[in-house]
Amino acid sequence: MSSSVSAPLASSLDDPERAAGLRRMKRLATSLFLVAAAVFLACMLLGDEAGAWVGYVRATAEASMVGALADWFAVTAIFRHPLRIPIPHTAIIPRKKDQIGASLGAFVEENFLTRAVVEDKLATMDVPGRLGDFLAAPGRAERLAGDAAAALAGLTDLLRDDDVQEAVSGLVDRKLHETPAAPVLARVLELVVDGDRHQEVLSAALRYLARFLEENRIVFRAQLGDASPSWVPDWVDDRVFDRIFAALQGFLQEVGAERDHELRRVYDARLREYVHQLRTDPDTAARVEAFKKELLEHPAVRTWSSSLWTNAKTAFLTAAADPDSRLRARMAGLVHDGARLLQTDPRVRERVQRQSVRVAGYLVERFARDVADVVGTTVARWDTEETSRRIELQVGRDLQFIRINGTVVGGLAGLVIYTVAQLLG
């Protein structure tokens, strides 16, 4: 199998210190076997003539060798064929690697990734408190705001501007065409009238008109001179113009100064009547709708709707790239507010705790099988020999104690059996 598969396994499991410890334990277990073999050979050379004790020592050494060899065979058979002989039911991990991976995945799924286990664990945790502490850490809100802005900016780069622009433009045009204009205009004018804003608009218009007339006084005087008969003296035209101009300016000032002026009452009544017509008169509503349609079809409006996405994207990217922008500040503020609520608000804390349990239970039920499959397929992709070597590296040191225990316990068992045989004989 390719090194790309075994490399992650090697990087995660390879440990020089573990390898050294495994080698030491193997040498120790082997040394005990060799000691038992040496004792056995010595007893064989001495023979029974040396004394009765030789039989006891030889039986102990013999049983120790048997125990050591049996446990060596058992430990070795887990990872490889002993002495490279393909004995049945050996090299368990290489031969059963895929099944072991599937079983491991099923074990994790059935014993850890269950709703009951997750809910019991979350019940002992202060989820909102931990989340609030995480969000409230110094500088965390600013970093999260920057990360969120960068993520959103990256998302906009994935979108094709032409497609999004066309979709936004079409959506805006469709909504504007589908929305009746008369009720909207009636509501706007109603709010203006109820807030007495229409009178402020009239006052501003009167002031503007008075200023416009004053700024163009000479132009209006010239127009009167051109319209007046040639035989009328200029001083007469001046006198007439001054009277008319002063009367007009005085009227504008009077209407602007008197809140109860008759013109204002007429203006208010006409505007309220128009609001009523917008709501009840089909002809008035049709005229407004026709004007809306004509306005939406105007090239300038079409250009504006087509540029909405581009302008919005440009503004967003500019704000996202600026650490001092209002967008980043607002996002950081939302994180701070969320952290405070998670730490102090009982209703928010209770809701977050309850929802976290519900969401975690749903995710476990929904994805437990997928996680188990990931475990099984990941193990299946591992190189067979590499997997055996790495697993042995992790647990082999402890398994060598089986060999050591087999040597010691086998020797003791042999001694007991020999002793009982001697007593019974």
C-alpha positions as CSV (number, residue, x, y, z in Angstrom):
1,M,0.0,0.0,0.0
2,S,1.1,3.5,-0.7
3,S,3.2,5.5,1.8
4,S,0.5,8.2,1.8
5,V,-1.7,5.8,3.8
6,S,0.9,4.5,6.3
7,A,2.5,7.9,6.8
8,P,-0.3,9.4,8.9
9,L,-0.3,6.2,11.0
10,A,3.4,6.3,11.5
11,S,3.4,9.9,12.5
12,S,0.7,9.3,15.1
13,L,1.9,6.0,16.5
14,D,5.7,5.9,16.0
15,D,7.5,6.6,19.2
16,P,11.2,5.9,19.8
17,E,10.7,5.7,23.5
18,R,8.0,3.1,23.1
19,A,10.1,1.1,20.7
20,A,13.1,1.1,23.1
21,G,10.8,0.0,25.9
22,L,9.4,-2.8,23.8
23,R,12.9,-4.1,22.9
24,R,13.9,-4.1,26.6
25,M,10.8,-6.1,27.6
26,K,11.4,-8.6,24.8
27,R,15.0,-9.0,25.9
28,L,13.9,-9.6,29.5
29,A,11.3,-12.2,28.5
30,T,13.8,-14.0,26.3
31,S,16.5,-13.8,28.9
32,L,14.2,-15.6,31.4
33,F,13.5,-18.3,28.9
34,L,17.3,-18.7,28.3
35,V,17.9,-18.8,32.0
36,A,15.3,-21.6,32.4
37,A,16.8,-23.5,29.5
38,A,20.3,-23.2,31.0
39,V,19.1,-24.4,34.3
40,F,17.3,-27.3,32.6
41,L,20.5,-28.3,30.7
42,A,22.5,-28.1,33.9
43,C,20.1,-30.4,35.7
44,M,20.3,-32.8,32.8
45,L,24.1,-32.9,33.0
46,L,24.1,-33.3,36.7
47,G,21.6,-36.2,36.7
48,D,19.7,-37.6,39.6
49,E,22.9,-38.8,41.3
50,A,23.5,-35.2,42.5
51,G,20.5,-35.4,44.8
52,A,16.8,-35.4,44.9
53,W,16.7,-31.6,44.6
54,V,17.8,-31.8,40.9
55,G,14.5,-33.3,40.0
56,Y,12.6,-30.5,41.5
57,V,14.7,-27.8,39.8
58,R,14.6,-29.6,36.5
59,A,10.8,-29.9,36.6
60,T,10.6,-26.2,37.4
61,A,12.9,-25.2,34.6
62,E,11.2,-27.5,32.1
63,A,7.8,-26.1,32.9
64,S,9.2,-22.6,32.7
65,M,10.4,-23.2,29.2
66,V,7.1,-24.7,28.2
67,G,5.2,-21.7,29.6
68,A,7.6,-19.2,28.0
69,L,7.4,-20.9,24.6
70,A,3.6,-21.2,24.8
71,D,3.1,-17.5,25.7
72,W,5.7,-16.4,23.2
73,F,3.7,-18.3,20.5
74,A,0.4,-16.7,21.7
75,V,1.8,-13.2,21.8
76,T,3.6,-13.5,18.5
77,A,0.5,-15.1,16.8
78,I,-1.4,-11.9,17.4
79,F,0.9,-9.8,15.1
80,R,2.5,-12.3,12.7
81,H,3.2,-16.0,11.8
82,P,5.6,-17.4,14.4
83,L,8.9,-18.3,12.7
84,R,7.2,-17.2,9.5
85,I,5.3,-20.5,9.4
86,P,1.7,-20.0,8.2
87,I,0.2,-21.9,11.1
88,P,-3.7,-21.6,11.1
89,H,-5.2,-19.0,13.4
90,T,-2.0,-17.0,13.6
91,A,-1.2,-13.4,12.4
92,I,-4.5,-12.4,13.7
93,I,-4.2,-8.7,13.2
94,P,-3.0,-8.8,9.6
95,R,-5.5,-11.5,8.7
96,K,-8.4,-9.9,10.6
97,K,-7.5,-6.2,10.2
98,D,-10.6,-5.2,8.3
99,Q,-12.9,-7.2,10.6
100,I,-11.1,-5.6,13.6
101,G,-11.7,-2.2,12.2
102,A,-15.4,-2.9,11.6
103,S,-15.7,-4.4,15.1
104,L,-14.0,-1.4,16.6
105,G,-16.3,1.0,14.8
106,A,-19.3,-1.0,15.9
107,F,-18.0,-1.0,19.5
108,V,-17.6,2.8,19.5
109,E,-21.0,3.2,18.0
110,E,-22.8,0.9,20.4
111,N,-21.0,1.9,23.6
112,F,-20.1,5.5,23.2
113,L,-22.1,7.1,20.4
114,T,-25.5,6.7,21.9
115,R,-28.1,9.2,22.9
116,A,-28.1,8.0,26.5
117,V,-24.3,8.2,26.9
118,V,-24.1,11.7,25.4
119,E,-27.1,13.0,27.3
120,D,-25.7,11.6,30.6
121,K,-22.4,13.3,29.9
122,L,-23.8,16.6,29.0
123,A,-26.1,16.6,32.1
124,T,-22.9,16.8,34.2
125,M,-21.4,19.7,32.1
126,D,-22.2,23.4,32.3
127,V,-22.4,23.8,28.5
128,P,-23.5,27.4,28.5
129,G,-21.0,28.4,31.1
130,R,-18.1,26.8,29.2
131,L,-19.2,28.3,26.0
132,G,-19.6,31.7,27.7
133,D,-16.2,31.5,29.2
134,F,-14.7,30.6,25.9
135,L,-16.3,33.5,24.1
136,A,-15.5,35.9,27.0
137,A,-11.8,35.2,26.9
138,P,-9.7,38.4,26.2
139,G,-9.4,39.1,22.5
140,R,-11.6,36.1,21.6
141,A,-14.5,38.2,20.3
142,E,-12.2,40.3,18.0
143,R,-10.6,37.1,16.7
144,L,-13.9,35.4,16.1
145,A,-15.2,38.5,14.4
146,G,-12.1,38.6,12.1
147,D,-12.4,34.9,11.4
148,A,-16.2,35.2,10.6
149,A,-15.5,38.2,8.3
150,A,-12.8,36.4,6.5
151,A,-15.0,33.3,6.1
152,L,-17.8,35.4,4.7
153,A,-15.4,37.2,2.4
154,G,-14.1,33.8,1.2
155,L,-17.7,32.7,0.6
156,T,-18.4,35.7,-1.6
157,D,-15.3,34.8,-3.7
158,L,-16.8,31.4,-4.4
159,L,-19.9,33.0,-5.9
160,R,-20.0,34.1,-9.5
161,D,-20.8,37.8,-9.6
162,D,-22.7,37.5,-12.9
163,D,-25.0,34.8,-11.5
164,V,-25.6,36.4,-8.1
165,Q,-26.1,39.9,-9.7
166,E,-28.7,38.5,-12.1
167,A,-30.4,36.6,-9.3
168,V,-30.5,39.7,-7.0
169,S,-31.6,42.0,-9.7
170,G,-34.4,39.6,-10.7
171,L,-35.5,39.1,-7.1
172,V,-35.7,42.9,-6.5
173,D,-37.5,43.6,-9.8
174,R,-40.0,40.8,-9.1
175,K,-40.7,41.9,-5.6
176,L,-41.1,45.5,-6.6
177,H,-43.5,44.5,-9.5
178,E,-45.5,42.2,-7.3
179,T,-45.9,44.6,-4.4
180,P,-48.9,47.0,-4.9
181,A,-47.7,50.5,-4.8
182,A,-50.9,52.2,-3.7
183,P,-51.1,50.6,-0.2
184,V,-47.4,51.2,0.4
185,L,-47.7,54.9,-0.6
186,A,-50.9,55.3,1.5
187,R,-49.1,53.9,4.6
188,V,-46.1,56.1,4.1
189,L,-48.3,59.2,3.6
190,E,-50.4,58.2,6.6
191,L,-47.3,58.0,8.8
192,V,-46.2,61.4,7.5
193,V,-49.5,63.0,8.2
194,D,-49.9,61.4,11.7
195,G,-46.5,62.6,12.7
196,D,-47.3,66.1,11.3
197,R,-44.3,65.7,9.0
198,H,-46.2,67.0,6.0
199,Q,-46.5,70.4,7.6
200,E,-42.7,70.5,8.1
201,V,-42.3,69.6,4.5
202,L,-44.6,72.4,3.5
203,S,-42.7,74.9,5.7
204,A,-39.4,73.8,4.2
205,A,-40.9,74.2,0.7
206,L,-42.2,77.7,1.5
207,R,-38.8,78.8,2.8
208,Y,-37.1,77.4,-0.3
209,L,-39.6,79.1,-2.6
210,A,-39.1,82.5,-0.8
211,R,-35.3,82.2,-1.0
212,F,-35.6,81.2,-4.7
213,L,-37.7,84.2,-5.5
214,E,-35.3,86.5,-3.7
215,E,-32.3,85.1,-5.4
216,N,-33.9,85.5,-8.8
217,R,-35.6,88.9,-8.2
218,I,-33.7,90.6,-11.0
219,V,-34.8,87.9,-13.5
220,F,-38.5,88.2,-12.5
221,R,-38.2,92.0,-12.8
222,A,-36.8,91.7,-16.3
223,Q,-39.6,89.3,-17.3
224,L,-42.2,91.9,-16.1
225,G,-40.4,94.6,-18.1
226,D,-40.5,92.6,-21.3
227,A,-44.2,91.9,-20.8
228,S,-45.1,95.5,-20.0
229,P,-46.1,97.9,-22.9
230,S,-43.3,100.0,-24.1
231,W,-45.2,103.2,-23.3
232,V,-45.4,102.3,-19.6
233,P,-42.5,104.1,-17.7
234,D,-40.0,101.9,-15.9
235,W,-40.7,103.5,-12.6
236,V,-44.3,102.3,-12.9
237,D,-43.1,98.8,-13.6
238,D,-40.8,99.0,-10.6
239,R,-43.6,100.1,-8.4
240,V,-45.9,97.3,-9.6
241,F,-43.2,94.7,-9.4
242,D,-42.2,95.7,-5.8
243,R,-45.8,95.6,-4.6
244,I,-46.5,92.2,-6.2
245,F,-43.2,90.7,-5.0
246,A,-43.6,92.0,-1.5
247,A,-47.1,90.7,-1.3
248,L,-46.0,87.3,-2.5
249,Q,-43.1,87.1,0.0
250,G,-45.4,88.3,2.8
251,F,-47.9,85.6,1.9
252,L,-45.2,82.9,2.0
253,Q,-44.0,84.2,5.3
254,E,-47.5,84.3,6.7
255,V,-48.3,80.7,5.7
256,G,-44.9,79.6,7.0
257,A,-45.4,81.3,10.4
258,E,-49.0,80.4,11.1
259,R,-49.6,76.7,11.9
260,D,-53.4,77.2,11.6
261,H,-53.3,79.0,8.3
262,E,-56.2,78.2,6.0
263,L,-53.8,77.0,3.2
264,R,-52.3,74.5,5.7
265,R,-55.7,73.2,6.6
266,V,-56.6,72.8,3.0
267,Y,-53.3,71.1,2.3
268,D,-53.8,68.7,5.2
269,A,-57.3,67.9,4.1
270,R,-56.3,67.2,0.5
271,L,-53.4,65.0,1.6
272,R,-55.7,62.9,3.9
273,E,-58.2,62.7,1.2
274,Y,-55.6,61.4,-1.2
275,V,-54.5,58.8,1.3
276,H,-58.1,57.6,1.5
277,Q,-58.3,57.5,-2.3
278,L,-55.2,55.4,-2.5
279,R,-56.9,52.8,-0.2
280,T,-60.4,52.9,-1.8
281,D,-60.3,54.3,-5.3
282,P,-59.2,51.8,-8.0
283,D,-58.5,54.5,-10.5
284,T,-56.1,56.3,-8.2
285,A,-54.4,53.0,-7.3
286,A,-54.1,52.2,-11.0
287,R,-52.5,55.5,-11.8
288,V,-49.9,55.0,-9.0
289,E,-49.3,51.4,-10.2
290,A,-48.7,52.7,-13.8
291,F,-46.3,55.3,-12.5
292,K,-44.5,52.6,-10.5
293,K,-44.1,50.4,-13.5
294,E,-42.9,53.3,-15.7
295,L,-40.4,54.2,-13.0
296,L,-39.1,50.6,-12.7
297,E,-38.6,50.3,-16.4
298,H,-36.5,53.5,-16.5
299,P,-32.9,52.7,-17.6
300,A,-31.5,54.4,-14.5
301,V,-33.5,52.2,-12.2
302,R,-32.6,49.1,-14.2
303,T,-28.9,50.0,-13.9
304,W,-29.3,50.6,-10.1
305,S,-31.0,47.2,-9.5
306,S,-28.3,45.5,-11.6
307,S,-25.5,47.0,-9.5
308,L,-27.0,46.1,-6.1
309,W,-24.9,42.9,-5.6
310,T,-21.6,44.5,-6.8
311,N,-22.1,47.5,-4.6
312,A,-23.1,45.4,-1.6
313,K,-20.2,43.0,-2.1
314,T,-17.7,45.8,-2.4
315,A,-19.0,47.5,0.7
316,F,-18.9,44.2,2.6
317,L,-15.4,43.2,1.6
318,T,-14.1,46.7,2.5
319,A,-15.7,46.5,5.9
320,A,-14.6,42.9,6.5
321,A,-11.0,43.8,5.7
322,D,-10.9,46.8,8.0
323,P,-10.3,45.8,11.7
324,D,-11.9,49.1,12.8
325,S,-15.0,48.9,10.6
326,R,-18.5,49.0,12.1
327,L,-19.1,45.5,10.7
328,R,-16.2,44.0,12.7
329,A,-17.1,46.0,15.8
330,R,-20.7,44.9,15.6
331,M,-19.8,41.3,15.2
332,A,-17.4,41.5,18.2
333,G,-20.2,43.2,20.1
334,L,-22.6,40.3,19.4
335,V,-20.0,37.8,20.6
336,H,-19.5,39.8,23.9
337,D,-23.3,40.1,24.3
338,G,-23.7,36.3,23.7
339,A,-21.0,35.5,26.2
340,R,-22.6,37.7,28.9
341,L,-26.0,36.1,28.3
342,L,-24.5,32.6,28.5
343,Q,-22.9,33.4,31.8
344,T,-25.6,35.4,33.5
345,D,-29.1,35.0,32.0
346,P,-30.9,32.0,33.6
347,R,-33.4,31.6,30.7
348,V,-30.7,31.7,28.1
349,R,-28.5,29.2,30.0
350,E,-31.4,26.8,30.6
351,R,-32.4,27.0,26.9
352,V,-28.8,26.5,25.6
353,Q,-28.3,23.6,28.0
354,R,-31.6,21.9,26.9
355,Q,-30.9,22.5,23.2
356,S,-27.3,21.3,23.4
357,V,-28.6,18.0,24.8
358,R,-31.2,17.7,22.1
359,V,-28.8,18.7,19.3
360,A,-26.1,16.3,20.5
361,G,-28.6,13.5,20.8
362,Y,-29.8,14.1,17.3
363,L,-26.3,14.3,15.9
364,V,-25.3,11.1,17.6
365,E,-28.3,9.2,16.3
366,R,-27.8,10.8,12.8
367,F,-24.1,10.3,12.4
368,A,-23.1,7.5,14.8
369,R,-23.2,5.0,11.9
370,D,-21.1,7.3,9.7
371,V,-18.5,7.6,12.5
372,A,-18.3,3.9,12.9
373,D,-17.9,3.6,9.1
374,V,-15.1,6.1,9.2
375,V,-13.3,4.0,11.9
376,G,-13.7,0.8,9.9
377,T,-12.7,2.2,6.5
378,T,-9.8,4.1,8.0
379,V,-8.4,0.9,9.5
380,A,-9.1,-1.0,6.2
381,R,-6.9,1.5,4.3
382,W,-3.9,1.0,6.6
383,D,-1.1,-1.1,5.4
384,T,-1.3,-4.6,6.9
385,E,2.3,-5.1,8.1
386,E,2.6,-1.5,9.1
387,T,-0.6,-1.7,11.2
388,S,0.6,-4.8,13.0
389,R,4.0,-3.2,13.7
390,R,2.4,0.0,15.0
391,I,-0.2,-1.8,17.2
392,E,2.6,-4.0,18.6
393,L,4.5,-0.8,19.4
394,Q,1.6,0.5,21.4
395,V,0.7,-2.6,23.4
396,G,3.6,-5.0,22.8
397,R,5.4,-3.9,26.0
398,D,2.5,-4.9,28.2
399,L,2.1,-8.2,26.2
400,Q,5.7,-9.1,27.0
401,F,4.6,-9.4,30.6
402,I,2.5,-12.4,29.5
403,R,5.7,-14.1,28.4
404,I,7.4,-13.2,31.7
405,N,4.3,-14.4,33.7
406,G,4.1,-17.6,31.6
407,T,7.8,-18.3,32.4
408,V,7.3,-17.7,36.2
409,V,3.9,-19.3,36.5
410,G,4.8,-22.2,34.3
411,G,7.8,-22.9,36.5
412,L,5.8,-22.8,39.7
413,A,3.1,-25.0,38.2
414,G,5.8,-27.5,37.1
415,L,7.2,-27.5,40.6
416,V,3.8,-28.1,42.2
417,I,3.0,-30.9,39.8
418,Y,6.4,-32.6,40.3
419,T,6.1,-32.3,44.0
420,V,2.6,-33.7,44.1
421,A,3.8,-36.6,41.9
422,Q,6.6,-37.3,44.2
423,L,4.3,-37.3,47.2
424,L,1.8,-39.6,45.6
425,G,4.6,-41.9,44.3
